[in-house]
Structure formats: C-alpha cells, structure tokens
Amino acid sequence: MITSIILLNVARTRINEIAEQLAEMQEVSEVYSVTGNYDLVVIVRVAQNDDLARLVTEQLVKIDGIEKTDTMLAFKAYSRHDLEAMFAI
C-alpha cells in the first residue's frame, strides 16, 4: 500500500464542494479542510505508484477549482493502529 498526502489550494468559494468530490473517489481515504497555507489535505492510499499518478494527472486535473497541489509520498507510518489491515486494497 502506498500512502500519499496531497495538499491543495482551491477556489475559496468551492472548498466544501471540492472536498466532497474528493471524498467520493475510491483512492481517497480522508479529506480535511484546514487552516494555514493550504485549504484541503487529502490522504490517498493506492496499491501502486501508477494508481497515484493516474489520480493526480487524470482525475484531479479535471476538478474545476483546484488551483495548486503539492503531493507527498509517505515513506513509513508510525501508528498504534494496523494501517495496512485498516486500508487493505
């Protein structure tokens, strides 16, 4: 499982609408509206890097109102929970 954190700047008037669109995507496990330099934080879990590439380059680009993304790959998870079992694909 590959976990990615995507930070998004979106049109201010569309934050809730875009968050709901993202939350409906199969690859997206969580979407947070946040304070600070970004508007939304999206947690993505996929089986392969190609799945993440497809999500970013084919699906996110189609969502009107996303102005900027910053995608980070997680190397290792530190958690009390068995994340692999919780998010098994």
Order of alpha helices (4+ residues) and beta strands (2+ residues): beta-alpha-beta-beta-alpha-beta-alpha
